[in-house]
Amino acid sequence: MTARTTAHLATALDDYSKELVGARGEECAPYYQSVVTAIDR
């Protein structure tokens, strides 16, 4: 982090993760979780 950082990161799929897993299958769940974990850091 820097004092000049103004960017905001968010996952566009927050509300739709269950639908994504339903449509794409359980194999996509670890990828989605890794994105969320990286942003939460």
MMTF fields as JSON, N, C-alpha, C and O atoms, coordinates in Angstrom:
{
  "mmtfVersion": "1.0.0",
  "mmtfProducer": "UNKNOWN",
  "numBonds": 163,
  "numAtoms": 164,
  "numGroups": 41,
  "numChains": 1,
  "numModels": 1,
  "chainsPerModel": [1],
  "groupsPerChain": [41],
  "chainIdList": ["A"],
  "bondAtomList": [4, 2, 8, 6, 12, 10, 16, 14, 20, 18, 24, 22, 28, 26, 32, 30, 36, 34, 40, 38, 44, 42, 48, 46, 52, 50, 56, 54, 60, 58, 64, 62, 68, 66, 72, 70, 76, 74, 80, 78, 84, 82, 88, 86, 92, 90, 96, 94, 100, 98, 104, 102, 108, 106, 112, 110, 116, 114, 120, 118, 124, 122, 128, 126, 132, 130, 136, 134, 140, 138, 144, 142, 148, 146, 152, 150, 156, 154, 160, 158],
  "bondOrderList": [1, 1, 1, 1, 1, 1, 1, 1, 1, 1, 1, 1, 1, 1, 1, 1, 1, 1, 1, 1, 1, 1, 1, 1, 1, 1, 1, 1, 1, 1, 1, 1, 1, 1, 1, 1, 1, 1, 1, 1],
  "groupList": [{"groupName": "MET", "atomNameList": ["N", "CA", "C", "O"], "elementList": ["N", "C", "C", "O"], "formalChargeList": [0, 0, 0, 0], "bondAtomList": [1, 0, 2, 1, 3, 2], "bondOrderList": [1, 1, 2], "singleLetterCode": "M", "chemCompType": "L-PEPTIDE LINKING"}, {"groupName": "THR", "atomNameList": ["N", "CA", "C", "O"], "elementList": ["N", "C", "C", "O"], "formalChargeList": [0, 0, 0, 0], "bondAtomList": [1, 0, 2, 1, 3, 2], "bondOrderList": [1, 1, 2], "singleLetterCode": "T", "chemCompType": "L-PEPTIDE LINKING"}, {"groupName": "ALA", "atomNameList": ["N", "CA", "C", "O"], "elementList": ["N", "C", "C", "O"], "formalChargeList": [0, 0, 0, 0], "bondAtomList": [1, 0, 2, 1, 3, 2], "bondOrderList": [1, 1, 2], "singleLetterCode": "A", "chemCompType": "L-PEPTIDE LINKING"}, {"groupName": "ARG", "atomNameList": ["N", "CA", "C", "O"], "elementList": ["N", "C", "C", "O"], "formalChargeList": [0, 0, 0, 0], "bondAtomList": [1, 0, 2, 1, 3, 2], "bondOrderList": [1, 1, 2], "singleLetterCode": "R", "chemCompType": "L-PEPTIDE LINKING"}, {"groupName": "HIS", "atomNameList": ["N", "CA", "C", "O"], "elementList": ["N", "C", "C", "O"], "formalChargeList": [0, 0, 0, 0], "bondAtomList": [1, 0, 2, 1, 3, 2], "bondOrderList": [1, 1, 2], "singleLetterCode": "H", "chemCompType": "L-PEPTIDE LINKING"}, {"groupName": "LEU", "atomNameList": ["N", "CA", "C", "O"], "elementList": ["N", "C", "C", "O"], "formalChargeList": [0, 0, 0, 0], "bondAtomList": [1, 0, 2, 1, 3, 2], "bondOrderList": [1, 1, 2], "singleLetterCode": "L", "chemCompType": "L-PEPTIDE LINKING"}, {"groupName": "ASP", "atomNameList": ["N", "CA", "C", "O"], "elementList": ["N", "C", "C", "O"], "formalChargeList": [0, 0, 0, 0], "bondAtomList": [1, 0, 2, 1, 3, 2], "bondOrderList": [1, 1, 2], "singleLetterCode": "D", "chemCompType": "L-PEPTIDE LINKING"}, {"groupName": "TYR", "atomNameList": ["N", "CA", "C", "O"], "elementList": ["N", "C", "C", "O"], "formalChargeList": [0, 0, 0, 0], "bondAtomList": [1, 0, 2, 1, 3, 2], "bondOrderList": [1, 1, 2], "singleLetterCode": "Y", "chemCompType": "L-PEPTIDE LINKING"}, {"groupName": "SER", "atomNameList": ["N", "CA", "C", "O"], "elementList": ["N", "C", "C", "O"], "formalChargeList": [0, 0, 0, 0], "bondAtomList": [1, 0, 2, 1, 3, 2], "bondOrderList": [1, 1, 2], "singleLetterCode": "S", "chemCompType": "L-PEPTIDE LINKING"}, {"groupName": "LYS", "atomNameList": ["N", "CA", "C", "O"], "elementList": ["N", "C", "C", "O"], "formalChargeList": [0, 0, 0, 0], "bondAtomList": [1, 0, 2, 1, 3, 2], "bondOrderList": [1, 1, 2], "singleLetterCode": "K", "chemCompType": "L-PEPTIDE LINKING"}, {"groupName": "GLU", "atomNameList": ["N", "CA", "C", "O"], "elementList": ["N", "C", "C", "O"], "formalChargeList": [0, 0, 0, 0], "bondAtomList": [1, 0, 2, 1, 3, 2], "bondOrderList": [1, 1, 2], "singleLetterCode": "E", "chemCompType": "L-PEPTIDE LINKING"}, {"groupName": "VAL", "atomNameList": ["N", "CA", "C", "O"], "elementList": ["N", "C", "C", "O"], "formalChargeList": [0, 0, 0, 0], "bondAtomList": [1, 0, 2, 1, 3, 2], "bondOrderList": [1, 1, 2], "singleLetterCode": "V", "chemCompType": "L-PEPTIDE LINKING"}, {"groupName": "GLY", "atomNameList": ["N", "CA", "C", "O"], "elementList": ["N", "C", "C", "O"], "formalChargeList": [0, 0, 0, 0], "bondAtomList": [1, 0, 2, 1, 3, 2], "bondOrderList": [1, 1, 2], "singleLetterCode": "G", "chemCompType": "PEPTIDE LINKING"}, {"groupName": "CYS", "atomNameList": ["N", "CA", "C", "O"], "elementList": ["N", "C", "C", "O"], "formalChargeList": [0, 0, 0, 0], "bondAtomList": [1, 0, 2, 1, 3, 2], "bondOrderList": [1, 1, 2], "singleLetterCode": "C", "chemCompType": "L-PEPTIDE LINKING"}, {"groupName": "PRO", "atomNameList": ["N", "CA", "C", "O"], "elementList": ["N", "C", "C", "O"], "formalChargeList": [0, 0, 0, 0], "bondAtomList": [1, 0, 2, 1, 3, 2], "bondOrderList": [1, 1, 2], "singleLetterCode": "P", "chemCompType": "L-PEPTIDE LINKING"}, {"groupName": "GLN", "atomNameList": ["N", "CA", "C", "O"], "elementList": ["N", "C", "C", "O"], "formalChargeList": [0, 0, 0, 0], "bondAtomList": [1, 0, 2, 1, 3, 2], "bondOrderList": [1, 1, 2], "singleLetterCode": "Q", "chemCompType": "L-PEPTIDE LINKING"}, {"groupName": "ILE", "atomNameList": ["N", "CA", "C", "O"], "elementList": ["N", "C", "C", "O"], "formalChargeList": [0, 0, 0, 0], "bondAtomList": [1, 0, 2, 1, 3, 2], "bondOrderList": [1, 1, 2], "singleLetterCode": "I", "chemCompType": "L-PEPTIDE LINKING"}],
  "groupTypeList": [0, 1, 2, 3, 1, 1, 2, 4, 5, 2, 1, 2, 5, 6, 6, 7, 8, 9, 10, 5, 11, 12, 2, 3, 12, 10, 10, 13, 2, 14, 7, 7, 15, 8, 11, 11, 1, 2, 16, 6, 3],
  "groupIdList": [1, 2, 3, 4, 5, 6, 7, 8, 9, 10, 11, 12, 13, 14, 15, 16, 17, 18, 19, 20, 21, 22, 23, 24, 25, 26, 27, 28, 29, 30, 31, 32, 33, 34, 35, 36, 37, 38, 39, 40, 41],
  "secStructList": [7, 7, 6, 6, 7, 7, 7, 7, 7, 7, 7, 6, 6, 4, 4, 4, 2, 2, 2, 2, 2, 2, 2, 2, 7, 4, 4, 4, 2, 2, 2, 2, 2, 2, 2, 2, 2, 2, 2, 2, 7],
  "xCoordList": [0.833, 0.0, 0.873, 1.951, 0.386, 1.055, 0.053, -1.159, 0.566, -0.311, -1.053, -2.079, -0.547, -1.155, -2.054, -2.553, -2.263, -3.102, -4.568, -5.029, -5.292, -6.716, -7.595, -8.821, -6.991, -7.767, -8.523, -8.073, -9.663, -10.483, -10.705, -11.147, -10.397, -10.579, -11.807, -12.045, -12.565, -13.733, -13.982, -13.63, -14.587, -14.953, -16.349, -17.262, -16.507, -17.81, -18.771, -19.973, -18.254, -19.076, -19.479, -19.941, -19.322, -19.638, -21.02, -21.165, -22.021, -23.39, -23.747, -24.793, -22.873, -23.218, -22.297, -22.286, -21.533, -20.583, -21.289, -20.793, -22.427, -23.161, -23.659, -23.631, -24.113, -24.562, -23.399, -23.554, -22.232, -21.051, -20.661, -20.403, -20.617, -20.27, -21.333, -21.002, -22.588, -23.653, -23.53, -23.798, -23.125, -23.018, -21.728, -21.726, -20.634, -19.316, -18.824, -17.894, -19.431, -19.019, -18.064, -17.534, -17.862, -17.033, -15.57, -14.875, -15.087, -13.67, -13.325, -12.149, -14.299, -14.008, -13.984, -13.49, -14.497, -14.578, -13.21, -13.101, -12.156, -10.846, -10.29, -9.645, -10.526, -10.063, -10.761, -10.111, -12.066, -12.82, -12.332, -12.149, -12.122, -11.662, -10.281, -10.009, -9.405, -8.067, -8.132, -7.349, -9.051, -9.224, -9.711, -9.192, -10.694, -11.231, -10.149, -10.027, -9.366, -8.295, -7.243, -6.774, -6.868, -5.862, -6.346, -5.569, -7.606, -8.145, -8.253, -8.02, -8.601, -8.754, -7.439, -7.443, -6.319, -5.018, -4.813, -3.77],
  "yCoordList": [-1.187, 0.0, 1.244, 1.277, 2.24, 3.53, 4.61, 4.406, 5.742, 6.855, 7.405, 8.068, 7.138, 7.7, 6.72, 7.045, 5.562, 4.576, 4.931, 5.08, 5.065, 5.391, 4.318, 4.423, 3.305, 2.257, 1.419, 1.22, 0.939, 0.065, -1.232, -1.214, -2.339, -3.641, -4.327, -4.278, -4.949, -5.707, -6.815, -6.699, -7.878, -8.945, -8.662, -8.357, -8.76, -8.521, -9.666, -9.537, -10.771, -11.964, -12.207, -13.301, -11.233, -11.443, -12.057, -13.031, -11.495, -11.964, -13.168, -13.788, -13.499, -14.53, -15.746, -16.544, -15.894, -17.007, -18.36, -19.292, -18.481, -19.753, -20.066, -21.217, -19.036, -19.241, -19.63, -20.466, -19.021, -19.356, -20.811, -21.53, -21.243, -22.633, -23.56, -24.626, -23.169, -23.985, -24.114, -25.177, -23.037, -23.049, -23.696, -24.399, -23.464, -23.924, -25.166, -25.824, -25.496, -26.672, -26.325, -25.216, -27.281, -27.093, -26.79, -26.227, -27.15, -26.926, -25.441, -25.092, -24.556, -23.119, -22.481, -21.362, -23.147, -22.572, -22.19, -21.105, -23.01, -22.605, -21.352, -20.534, -21.192, -19.989, -18.756, -17.755, -18.826, -17.7, -17.372, -16.2, -18.377, -18.151, -17.517, -16.676, -17.89, -17.291, -15.813, -15.015, -15.441, -14.028, -13.239, -12.16, -13.762, -13.094, -12.951, -11.89, -13.996, -13.96, -12.925, -12.193, -12.851, -11.877, -10.45, -9.591, -10.182, -8.837, -8.485, -7.338, -9.456, -9.203, -8.931, -8.435, -9.242, -9.027, -7.617, -7.255],
  "zCoordList": [0.0, 0.0, 0.0, 0.594, -0.668, -0.662, -0.291, -0.374, 0.113, 0.477, -0.731, -0.581, -1.915, -3.122, -3.869, -4.946, -3.334, -4.002, -3.803, -2.672, -4.894, -4.806, -5.431, -5.393, -5.996, -6.661, -5.646, -4.517, -6.064, -5.231, -6.005, -7.154, -5.371, -6.015, -5.438, -4.232, -6.282, -5.851, -6.863, -8.037, -6.388, -7.317, -7.851, -7.084, -9.114, -9.738, -9.466, -9.693, -8.986, -8.801, -7.357, -7.036, -6.477, -5.068, -4.861, -4.122, -5.506, -5.304, -6.158, -5.965, -7.107, -8.074, -8.03, -8.967, -6.963, -6.914, -6.952, -7.584, -6.293, -6.325, -7.73, -8.165, -8.434, -9.807, -10.714, -11.604, -10.488, -11.276, -11.072, -12.037, -9.823, -9.534, -10.126, -10.647, -10.051, -10.626, -12.134, -12.695, -12.788, -14.245, -14.728, -15.738, -14.012, -14.467, -13.743, -14.21, -12.614, -11.866, -10.736, -10.66, -9.88, -8.687, -8.993, -8.148, -10.181, -10.491, -10.572, -10.461, -10.76, -10.821, -9.434, -9.294, -8.417, -7.078, -6.507, -5.936, -6.624, -6.092, -6.771, -6.115, -8.063, -8.759, -8.196, -7.892, -8.059, -7.512, -6.105, -5.775, -5.28, -3.909, -3.894, -3.036, -4.808, -4.838, -5.204, -4.689, -6.084, -6.441, -5.233, -4.948, -4.53, -3.341, -2.277, -1.665, -2.047, -1.052, -1.418, -0.546, -2.676, -3.114, -2.911, -2.495, -3.195, -3.017, -1.54, -1.16, -0.707, 0.731, 1.441, 2.568, 0.812, 1.451, 1.779, 2.323]
}
